[in-house]
Amino acid sequence: MSATTIEQYDSIIADCASIFLKKTKDYGTSWRVYRTISVADQVYIKARRIRNIQELGTQKIGDDIRSEFEGILNYCIIGLIQLQIADEENEDLPVEEVKKYYEGIVASAKQLMMDKNHDYGEAWREMSQESFVDLILAKILRIKQIIANKGETIASEGVDANFFDMLNYALFALILIKEGKH
């Protein structure tokens, strides 16, 4: 894995974190009311919109595909924060605490990316944007099934692993967009 991948990863995360923390300052942590299914549905809406734009070749509202992938990445982080915080009473988190959660999740996601890139040889660099969207949509369906199964899995990873994978798929798409390949 090249140093470029790490630099690109860090650059994309810095952009997404900046958006996330600014919105946290604007809105507070209103997302704390979301249950896992609601976060999954937010990711689903964004992925479906990207897919519709890809298939139609046009869009009518201003947010572009790049900003939708950024939203997917940040909603995945929200989902992972929600899974870490069991206390539903504590809806108002200070920005600095949110930043620490964000950074911890990103560190775990980055390590996962490095481990998988080692094993898969950065195969994602040859994937289409459409495939990233399809993979994200499939992961959403998996999360919904795990929720329907009351969180129980027999031979599969849990909700958290699916959020981590979707976070990295969105990040890979953003890297390729930035490179001008998508």
VEXKEPA-908332 format. One record per residue: residue in three letters; x, y, z of N, C-alpha, C, O, CB in turn. Coordinates in steps of 0.05 Angstrom, whole numbers, plus 5000, padded with zeros to 4 digits. Glycine has a CB too. Example, Ala and Ser with C-alpha at 12.3 -4.5 7.8 and 13.67 -1.06 7.14 Angstrom:
ALA526448865156524649105156526449345156528549345169522649115181;SER525749555142527349795143525850015157526850235161528249885114;
This chain:
MET501749765000500050005000501850255000503750275015498150005024;SER501150434983502850674980502250885002500050885013502450794952;ALA504251055006503851275025501651455014500251595029506451435029;THR501351464988499251624976496451544986494851724991499351604945;THR495951294989493351204998492851315026490651415032493150894998;ILE494751295044494551395071494051705070492351805084497051325088;GLU495551845054495252135052492452205041491152385050497452255033;GLN491552055021488952105009486752045030484852195033488451924984;TYR487151825044485151745065484951975086482752065092486051485079;ASP487252065095487352275116486152535105484752675120490152325125;SER486552605080485452845068482452835066481053025073486652885040;ILE481352605057478452575055477252585083475152715087477752305042;ILE478452445102477452455130477452735141475552815154479052265148;ALA479552885136479653165146477353325134476153485149482453295138;ASP476753295109474553435096471853355109470253525116474453375066;CYS471453095113468952995124468653075154466453145163468752685121;ALA470853055168470853135197470153425200468653505218473553075210;SER471253595182470753875183467753935180466554085195472354025162;ILE466553805160463653835156462053735180460253875190462753675130;PHE462853495190461453375213461553555237459453595251462653105219;LEU463853655244464153815268462854095265461754195285467153855275;LYS462854205241461454455237458454415240457054585253462054575209;LYS457354195230454554135233453854075262451654135271453753895215;THR455753955276455353905305455154165320453454195338457553735317;LYS456754365312456554625325453954765318452754895334458954805316;ASP452954725293450454845284448054715297446254855307450254835254;TYR447954455297445554295305445854165332443854055342444954095284;GLY448154165344448654005368448653705359449253645336446354055389;THR448153535378448153245372445253145370444552945383449753095394;SER443653285354440853205350440752915339438652785343439553395331;TRP442852825325442852555315442952345337442552105331445252515297;ARG443252425361443352225383440652085387440451875399444052365410;VAL438452205376435852075378435551845358433651685360433552285373;TYR437251825338437051615318437651345330439451305345439051675295;ARG435851155322436450875328438050765304438250895283433750715332;THR439150535307440850415286439350405259440550465238441750135294;ILE436850325260435250305235435050585221435050595197432450185240;SER434750795237434551055226437151145212437051275191433751255247;VAL439351085225441951155213442250995187443151105166444351085232;ALA441550735188441750565164439950685141440850685118440850275170;ASP437650775148435850895128436951155117436551215093433050955141;GLN438351315133439651555123441751485102441951615081440851725146;VAL443351285108445351185089444051085064444851135041447150975101;TYR441850935067440350825045439351045026439651025002437950655055;ILE438151255038437151475022439351605005438951654981435851695040;LYS441651645017443851765002444951584980445451674958446151835022;ALA445151324987446151134967444151104944444951084920446650854980;ARG441551094950439451074929439551324911439151304887436651044941;ARG440051554923440151804907442551794888442251864865440352054925;ILE444851704898447151674880446451484857447051534834449651574896;ARG445251254864444551054844442651174823442951124799443350804857;ASN440651324832438851454814440251654795439651654771436551594829;ILE442051804806443551994790445251844770445451924746445352184808;GLN446551634779448151474760446451364737447251374714449551234775;GLU444151264744442451134724441051334705440751294681440350964737;LEU440251564717438851764701440851954686440152074665437051934718;GLY443251974697445252154685444652454690445852624677445452104655;THR442852504708442152784714441152804743440452604755439952884695;GLN441153044753440053094780438653364780439153534763442353094801;LYS436853404800435353654801435953814825435154054826432353584800;ILE437253704846437953864869441053884870442453724858436853744895;GLY441954084884444754164882446853974893449053964883445054414896;ASP446253824914448253654926449253454905447653304894447153514951;ASP451853444901452953264881453552994893453252954917455453384868;ILE454452814876455052534885457252544907457152394926455952364862;ARG459252714903461352734923460252794951460952664970463452944915;SER458452994952457353064979455552844990455352815015455753324976;GLU454352684973452752464983454552244995453852125015451052344960;PHE456852194982458751994993459852105020460251945039461051934974;GLU460352365022461252485047459152445069459752375092461852785044;GLY456552475061454352435080454252145089453752085112451752515067;ILE454651955070454651675077456851615097456351485118455051495052;LEU459251715092461451675110460751775138461151645158464051815100;ASN459752025139459152145165456752005179456751985204458552435162;TYR454751915164452651765177453651495188452751405209450351715157;CYS455551375174456651125185458151175211457951015230458651005164;ILE459451405213460751475238458651525260459051445283462551725234;ILE456451655253454251695272453351425282452951375306451951855259;GLY452851235263451950965271453950835290453050705309451650795246;LEU456450865285458550735302458650875329459050735349461250745288;ILE458351135330458351275355455951185371456151125395458251585351;GLN453651165358451151075372451550795384450550735406448751085353;LEU452850625369453350355380455250355404455050175421454550175358;GLN456950555405458850565428457650685453458350615475461250735420;ILE455650865449454551005472451850875479449950895464454051315465;ALA451850745501449450605510447450795524445050735524450150375529;ASP448451005534446751195549445051365531445951555519448451375566;GLU442451285528440651435511439751695523438651875509438251265505;GLU440151735549439351975563441152215555440352445555439351935593;ASN443652145550445652355544445552435515447252345499448452265552;GLU443652605507443352685479445152915471445852935448440452755473;ASP445853085491447553315485450453255492451153245515446553565500;LEU452053215471454853165475456453415467455853535447455852915459;PRO458453485482460153715475461653645449462353415444462153785497;VAL462253845433463653815408466253665412466953495396464054085394;GLU467753735432470353605437470053305442471753145434471753735461;GLU467853225456467352945461466652805435467552575429465152905482;VAL465052935419464252825393466752785375467052585362462253005378;LYS468552985376471052975361472652735369473852605352472653235364;LYS472852675395474352445404473152185394474552005386474452445435;TYR470452165396469151925385469751895355470451685345466051935389;TYR469552115340469952115311472852025305473251845288469552405299;GLU474752135319477552065315478151765321479651635307479352245331;GLY476851665343477251385350476151195329477350995322475951325377;ILE473751265319472551095298474251105272474650905259469651195292;VAL475151345265476751375241479351215244480251095224477351675236;ALA480551215267483051065271482450765267484050625254484151105300;SER480250665277479550385273478950325244479850125233477050305290;ALA477550505231476850475202479350475185479650325166474850695193;LYS481150645192483750675176485350415180486550315160485350915186;GLN485450305204486950065208485649835192487049665180487049995238;LEU483049825193481549615177482249645148482749445134478549645182;MET482249895138482949945110485749845103486249715083482650245103;MET487649915121490449835116490649525116492049415099492349955137;ASP489349395135489449105136488248975111489348795099487948995161;LYS485849075102484548965079486149035053486348875035481749075076;ASN487349275052488949345029491349165027492249095005489849645030;HIS492449085050494648895049493848635036495248525020495748845078;ASP491548535045490548275035489448285007489848104991488448165053;TYR488048505000486748524974488348684953487548694930484048654977;GLY490548804961492248944942490949184930491349244906493048754921;GLU489349334945487949574935486249524910486249694892490049784929;ALA484949304910483149234887481049444883480049474861481848964892;TRP480349594904478249794902478950014882477150144871477849924929;ARG481550054876482350254857481350194829481250374812485450284857;GLU480649944824479749864797476649834796475549754776481049594789;MET475349894818472449864820470950104809472050324809471549804848;SER468550064800466850274791465450414814465050294835464850174770;GLN464650654809463050804829460450654834459450644856462551094820;GLU459350544813456850384815457150154834455350094850455950284787;SER459450024834459949794852460049884881458949744898462549654845;PHE461250114886461250214914458450264924457750194946462950474915;VAL456750374907453950434914452550164919451050144939452550594893;ASP452849974901451549714904452449574930450849454944452049534880;LEU455049584936456049464960454849604985454149465004459049484961;ILE454649864984453450015007450549935010449649885033453750315002;LEU449049914988446249834990445949555001444149495016444949854962;ALA447749374993447649095003448249095033446948945048449748914988;LYS450149255042450849265071448449375087447949285109453249445075;ILE446949565075444549665089442549445092441349415114443349905072;LEU442149285071440249065073441148865095439548745109439948925046;ARG443748825097444848645118444248755145443348605163447848605114;ILE444649015149444149145175441149115182440449045204444949445174;LYS439449165162436549135167435848855175434148815193434949225143;GLN437148655163436548375170437648305198436248165213437848185149;ILE439948415205441048365232439148495252438648375273443948485234;ILE438148725247436248855265433748685267432748645289435549145256;ALA432748595245430348415245430848165261429048055273429548345216;ASN433348075262434147835277434847915306436147755320436547695264;LYS434148155314434648255342437648255348438448215371433248075362;GLY439248315328442148345332443648085332446148095334442548485357;GLU442347865329443647605329444647535302443247555282441747395340;THR447147435301448147325276449247045283450146995305450447505264;ILE449246865263450246595267453046575257454846465270448346395252;ALA453546675232456146635220457146895207459046895192456146425199;SER455947125214456547375201457447585220457147565244454047475186;GLU458747785209459548015225457048175234454948135223461448205209;GLY457448345253455248495264454748765250456048815229455648545293;VAL452948915261452249175250454749355247455149495227450149315267;ASP456449355268458749535268460649475244461649665232460249505294;ALA461049225238462849155216461749265189463249345172463248855214;ASN459049245187457849355162458149655160458649755139454849275161;PHE457749795183458250085182461150155175461650335159457450215209;PHE463050005186465850055180466350005150467750165137467649865197;ASP465249795139465649735110464449955093465750045074464449465103;MET462050045100460750265084462350525086462550665066457950305093;LEU463350585110465050815113467350805094467951005080466050835143;ASN468750575093471050555075470350555046471750655029472650305082;TYR468050425039467150435011466650725002467550804980464650265006;ALA465350875019464851165013467451315010467751484992463051295034;LEU469351255028471951385027473451315001474651494989473551315051;PHE473351064993474650984968473451134945474851224927474450684964;ALA470851144944469451294922470351584922470851704901466351274925;LEU470651704946471451984947474352024938474952224925471252084976;ILE476051834944478851844934478851834903480151994890480551614945;LEU477351654892477251624863475951874850476751944828475751374855;ILE473951994862472752244852474852454852475152604833470352324870;LYS476352474874478452684876480652644855481752844846479752684904;GLU481152394849483152334828482152384800483652364780484152044831;GLY479552434797478252474771477552214757476952224733480052634754;LYS477651994771477051734758474051674758473051514742478451504772;HIS472551804775469551764777468252034773465852054773468651644804;
